[in-house]
Amino acid sequence: MRAMVLRARGGPLTLEERPDPRPGPGQVRIRVEACAVCRTDLHVIDAELPHVRYPIVPGHEIVGAVDALGEGVERFSVGQRVGVPWLAKTCGHCEYCGSGRENLCDTPEFTGYSRDGGFATHVIAEAAFSIPLHEFADPVATAPLLCAGLIGWRSLNAAGEAKTIGLFGFGAAAHVIAQICRWQNRRVFAFTRRGDDAAQAFSRSLGAAWAGASEDSPPEPLDAAIIFAPVGALVPLALRAVKKGGRVVCGGIYMSDIPSFPYRILWEERQLVSVANLTREDASNFLPVARQAQVHTSTIAYPLGRANEAVRDLRQGRLQGAAVLVPG
């Protein structure tokens, strides 16, 4: 197999030949067809997440075909298309796993962070945490749904029944969730970096009712806001944009420090909440909705060996949608 390996903080990723891995009990080996590049991969590469294990193969938005079964696996058959998301494994017995909150497991494992991920031709995954994708024909188009879509979906649920929603940072997650919101008859207001005319035009093409800079006031108060950009300074801006009783959802796994802000913009029962990771139930609920809403992901495909270029383009904000690695 071939893999793009991170050996030190900041990279670069290096292309390596490795022996084909063998699945253990309860595991499957997957021939990777596509793996999207997520902003969380940048946080892993830059060691903004703690305790990165080197060497590590990043990537956790994986679509591929099962090509070997470990002992005891009956859920899948060889050749079946599956997805592998960020949550790789949980303990199954802590208070969180026992109460339907496996995303908060005390001893989780994460794909592309604590175990090797999908920037490779093959990956090992737990069968119990792999997602059937037999109804999804295009691996490249499907890959961003495995994190950008799932975390976006969890963030949207955390926003409640809001009818007007502000999306701060219009990248891979926002471009999926904007389409879901339109399908649900919600109104989207897109907030981008000042002067990012391309992102604002992109948001309007996906149904946004308004698009402007993060510092701008929307044309009307928002019921809720979701922050996808990892910028703590957006929190006070989002709180100012939501109406009384409104909610601000922080949708990222990492964010720069939140600056101090006056209590007045939190008062009147505004809420500030975060989402963490995802659950298998999120996937079961979201993927049928993505099909019904006819979500179209905007993607740019890169050969596996050009992973560093894909990472750089994401880091520098050159993408509208998602970068996807194709081992080919």
C-alpha positions in Angstrom: 0.0 0.0 0.0 1.0 3.7 -0.3 0.3 6.3 2.3 1.0 10.0 2.8 2.6 10.1 6.3 3.0 12.9 8.8 6.2 12.4 10.8 6.6 15.7 12.5 4.6 18.8 13.4 3.9 21.0 10.4 4.7 18.3 7.9 5.2 17.9 5.0 3.5 14.6 4.4 5.8 12.1 2.7 4.7 9.3 0.3 5.7 5.9 1.7 5.3 2.3 0.6 4.1 0.0 3.4 3.1 -3.6 3.6 -0.7 -4.1 3.1 -2.3 -4.1 6.5 -4.3 -7.1 7.8 -7.6 -6.6 9.6 -7.9 -7.9 13.1 -11.0 -9.3 14.8 -14.0 -7.1 14.1 -12.2 -5.1 11.6 -12.3 -4.6 7.8 -9.6 -3.5 5.4 -10.8 -0.9 2.9 -9.4 0.0 -0.5 -9.7 3.8 -0.4 -11.5 5.3 -3.4 -11.6 8.9 -2.0 -10.7 10.8 1.1 -11.7 14.4 1.6 -9.3 16.8 3.3 -10.8 18.4 6.4 -9.8 21.4 8.4 -9.3 19.0 11.3 -6.5 17.5 9.2 -4.8 20.9 9.4 -5.2 20.9 13.1 -3.6 17.5 13.3 -0.7 18.5 10.9 -0.1 21.7 12.9 -0.4 19.8 16.3 -3.2 22.2 17.4 -4.8 19.1 18.8 -3.0 17.5 21.7 -1.0 14.3 21.7 -0.7 13.7 18.0 0.9 10.3 17.5 3.8 10.3 15.0 4.0 8.8 12.5 0.4 9.2 11.5 -1.6 9.0 8.3 -4.2 11.7 8.4 -7.7 11.6 6.8 -11.1 10.8 8.2 -13.6 11.4 5.4 -13.0 8.1 3.7 -15.0 6.2 1.0 -13.8 2.9 -0.2 -14.6 -0.8 -0.9 -14.1 -3.6 1.6 -11.4 -5.9 0.4 -10.7 -8.0 3.4 -12.7 -9.1 6.5 -11.4 -9.7 10.0 -12.5 -12.6 12.2 -16.1 -12.4 13.2 -17.2 -9.7 10.7 -20.6 -10.5 9.2 -21.9 -7.0 8.7 -20.1 -6.4 5.4 -19.0 -8.4 2.4 -16.0 -8.0 0.2 -16.6 -5.3 -2.5 -19.2 -3.4 -0.5 -18.8 0.4 -0.4 -18.4 1.9 3.1 -17.5 5.1 4.7 -15.1 5.7 7.6 -15.6 8.9 9.7 -13.7 10.7 12.4 -15.0 8.5 15.3 -13.1 5.3 14.9 -13.9 3.4 18.1 -15.4 3.9 21.5 -15.1 2.0 24.8 -18.8 1.1 24.8 -19.1 1.1 28.6 -18.4 4.6 30.0 -21.3 6.8 31.2 -21.4 8.6 27.8 -21.4 5.5 25.7 -24.1 4.1 27.9 -26.4 7.1 27.5 -26.3 7.5 23.7 -23.5 10.1 23.8 -20.6 8.0 22.3 -19.2 11.2 20.8 -18.1 12.1 24.3 -16.6 8.7 25.1 -13.8 8.8 27.8 -11.4 6.7 25.8 -12.2 7.2 22.1 -10.1 6.6 19.0 -10.2 8.9 16.0 -9.4 8.1 12.4 -6.4 10.0 11.1 -5.5 11.2 14.6 -5.0 8.4 17.1 -5.0 5.7 14.3 -4.0 5.8 10.7 -6.5 7.3 8.3 -7.4 7.6 4.7 -4.6 9.6 3.0 -3.6 6.1 1.7 -4.6 3.4 -0.7 -5.8 1.2 2.2 -7.1 1.7 5.7 -8.1 -0.6 8.6 -11.4 0.3 10.3 -13.7 -1.2 12.9 -16.6 -2.8 11.1 -19.0 -1.6 13.8 -18.0 2.0 13.1 -18.0 1.8 9.3 -21.0 3.2 7.4 -22.7 1.4 4.6 -22.7 3.6 1.4 -24.3 1.3 -1.2 -26.7 4.0 -2.2 -23.9 6.5 -3.0 -22.4 6.0 -6.4 -19.7 8.7 -6.6 -16.9 8.3 -4.0 -15.4 11.8 -4.6 -18.8 13.5 -4.1 -19.6 11.4 -1.1 -16.4 11.8 0.8 -17.1 15.3 2.2 -20.3 14.1 3.7 -18.3 11.9 6.2 -17.2 14.9 8.3 -18.1 18.2 6.8 -21.6 16.9 6.4 -21.9 15.0 9.7 -20.5 17.7 11.9 -22.5 20.3 10.0 -25.6 18.2 10.6 -24.9 17.8 14.3 -24.3 21.6 14.5 -27.6 22.3 12.7 -29.4 20.1 15.1 -27.8 21.9 18.0 -29.2 25.2 16.5 -32.7 23.9 17.1 -35.7 25.0 15.2 -34.1 28.2 14.0 -35.6 29.6 10.8 -32.9 32.2 10.1 -29.4 30.8 10.5 -26.1 32.5 10.2 -23.1 30.4 8.9 -19.8 31.9 9.9 -17.1 30.5 7.6 -18.4 29.2 4.3 -16.3 26.2 3.6 -17.0 22.5 3.2 -19.4 22.1 6.1 -21.4 25.3 5.4 -21.8 24.5 1.7 -23.5 21.2 2.6 -25.6 22.6 5.4 -26.8 25.6 3.4 -28.3 23.1 1.0 -30.0 21.2 3.8 -31.3 24.5 5.2 -32.8 25.4 1.9 -34.5 22.0 1.6 -35.9 22.5 5.1 -37.2 26.0 4.2 -34.8 27.8 6.5 -33.1 31.0 5.5 -29.3 31.2 5.5 -27.1 34.2 6.0 -23.5 33.6 5.0 -20.6 35.4 6.8 -17.1 35.3 5.3 -13.8 37.1 5.5 -14.1 40.6 4.3 -13.4 40.9 0.6 -14.0 37.2 -0.1 -16.3 37.8 -3.0 -15.9 34.3 -4.3 -17.1 32.7 -1.1 -20.0 35.1 -0.9 -21.0 34.4 -4.5 -20.7 30.7 -3.8 -23.0 30.9 -0.8 -25.6 32.8 -2.9 -25.4 30.1 -5.6 -26.4 27.6 -2.9 -29.4 29.6 -1.8 -28.1 32.0 0.8 -30.5 34.9 1.3 -27.6 37.3 2.2 -23.9 37.2 2.2 -21.4 39.6 3.8 -18.3 40.0 6.0 -18.3 38.5 9.5 -18.1 42.0 10.9 -21.3 43.1 9.1 -24.7 43.2 10.6 -27.2 40.9 8.9 -30.3 42.5 7.5 -32.4 41.1 10.3 -31.6 39.4 13.7 -30.8 35.7 13.5 -32.5 32.9 15.3 -29.2 31.0 15.5 -25.7 31.1 14.2 -23.2 28.3 13.5 -19.5 29.0 13.6 -17.4 26.7 11.4 -14.3 28.9 11.1 -11.8 28.2 13.9 -11.6 31.8 14.9 -12.6 32.7 18.5 -13.1 36.4 17.6 -16.3 35.3 15.7 -18.1 34.3 18.9 -18.9 37.9 20.0 -19.8 38.8 16.5 -22.2 35.9 16.3 -23.7 36.7 19.7 -24.4 40.2 18.5 -26.1 38.9 15.4 -28.6 36.6 17.1 -31.9 37.8 18.6 -33.0 37.4 22.2 -33.2 33.7 23.1 -30.9 32.9 20.1 -28.2 30.3 20.1 -24.6 30.3 18.8 -23.1 26.9 18.0 -19.4 26.4 17.8 -19.0 23.6 15.2 -15.2 23.0 15.2 -12.9 20.7 17.1 -10.5 23.6 17.6 -10.8 27.3 17.8 -8.5 30.1 18.7 -9.1 31.8 22.1 -12.4 33.6 22.5 -11.8 37.3 23.4 -13.6 38.8 26.4 -16.9 40.3 25.6 -19.6 42.2 27.5 -22.2 40.1 29.3 -24.8 42.3 27.6 -24.5 40.4 24.3 -25.0 37.1 26.1 -27.9 38.3 28.3 -31.6 37.9 27.3 -31.2 34.1 27.3 -28.8 33.8 24.4 -26.9 30.6 24.5 -23.4 29.6 23.5 -22.8 25.9 22.9 -20.3 23.6 21.2 -20.6 20.3 19.4 -18.0 17.5 19.7 -17.2 14.7 17.3 -20.2 12.7 16.0 -22.1 9.5 16.6 -23.1 6.6 14.4 -26.7 7.7 14.9 -25.8 11.1 13.3 -24.7 9.2 10.1 -27.9 7.1 10.1 -30.0 10.2 10.3 -28.0 12.5 8.1 -27.2 10.4 5.0 -30.8 9.7 4.0 -31.6 13.4 4.4 -28.6 14.3 2.2 -30.0 12.0 -0.5 -33.5 13.4 -0.2 -32.3 17.0 -0.3 -30.1 16.1 -3.3 -27.1 17.7 -1.7 -24.4 18.3 -4.3 -20.9 18.6 -3.0 -18.4 20.9 -4.7 -15.1 19.1 -4.9 -11.6 19.3 -6.4 -9.9 16.0 -6.8 -6.1 15.6 -6.2 -4.0 12.4 -6.7 -2.8 10.9 -3.5 0.8 12.1 -4.1 -0.4 15.7 -4.2 -1.8 15.7 -0.7 0.5 18.5 0.4 -0.9 20.7 -2.4 -4.4 19.9 -1.3 -3.6 20.8 2.3 -1.9 24.0 1.2 -4.9 25.0 -0.9 -7.3 24.4 2.0 -5.0 26.3 4.4 -4.8 29.3 2.0 -8.5 29.5 1.4 -8.3 28.7 -2.3 -11.2 26.2 -2.3 -14.9 26.5 -2.8 -16.1 23.3 -1.3 -13.8 20.4 -0.5 -10.5 19.0 -1.6 -10.6 15.2 -2.1 -7.6 12.8 -2.5 -8.1 10.0 -5.0 -5.5 7.2 -4.6 -6.2 6.0 -8.1 
